[in-house]
Amino acid sequence: MEPKKMLTYREAAEYLSVSERTVWGLVKANQIQACKIGRLVRIPLTSLDEFIGRVMNQV
């Protein structure tokens, strides 16, 4: 089975091992891209991977 490509805030938080509020703040600060589909907000898995790469390069 292919992994999900678009995640909810909760799923993104679990993926990053942070709170949903932290993910919301990262989206609001434009550090993670998200897209709105109707009333739903989804976060591309690639956006999370890119964010992790940027953070890893800062350490």
C-alpha positions as CSV (number, residue, x, y, z in Angstrom):
1,M,0.0,0.0,0.0
2,E,1.3,3.4,-1.0
3,P,1.8,5.9,1.9
4,K,-0.5,8.9,2.1
5,K,0.7,12.0,0.3
6,M,-1.5,14.6,2.0
7,L,-1.8,14.6,5.8
8,T,-4.1,16.3,8.3
9,Y,-2.6,18.5,11.1
10,R,-2.9,15.5,13.5
11,E,-1.1,13.2,11.1
12,A,1.6,15.8,10.4
13,A,2.1,16.3,14.1
14,E,2.6,12.6,14.7
15,Y,5.0,12.4,11.7
16,L,7.1,15.2,13.2
17,S,6.6,14.1,16.8
18,V,5.3,17.5,17.8
19,S,1.9,18.9,18.8
20,E,-0.8,20.0,16.4
21,R,-0.4,23.5,17.6
22,T,3.3,23.4,16.6
23,V,2.3,22.3,13.1
24,W,-0.3,25.0,12.9
25,G,2.3,27.6,13.9
26,L,4.8,26.3,11.3
27,V,2.1,26.5,8.6
28,K,1.2,30.1,9.7
29,A,4.9,31.1,9.6
30,N,5.1,29.6,6.1
31,Q,7.8,27.1,7.2
32,I,5.6,24.3,6.1
33,Q,3.3,24.5,3.0
34,A,-0.4,23.5,3.3
35,C,-3.3,23.6,0.9
36,K,-6.9,24.2,1.6
37,I,-9.4,21.8,-0.1
38,G,-12.8,23.2,0.6
39,R,-12.9,23.6,4.3
40,L,-10.2,21.0,4.9
41,V,-6.5,21.8,5.2
42,R,-4.0,19.2,4.1
43,I,-0.2,19.2,4.4
44,P,1.8,17.5,1.6
45,L,4.2,14.9,2.9
46,T,6.9,16.4,0.7
47,S,6.5,19.7,2.5
48,L,7.3,18.0,5.8
49,D,10.3,16.2,4.4
50,E,11.6,19.5,3.0
51,F,11.1,21.1,6.4
52,I,13.0,18.3,8.1
53,G,15.9,18.7,5.6
54,R,16.1,22.5,6.2
55,V,16.1,22.0,10.0
56,M,18.7,19.2,9.8
57,N,21.0,21.6,7.8
58,Q,20.8,24.2,10.5
59,V,22.1,21.9,13.3
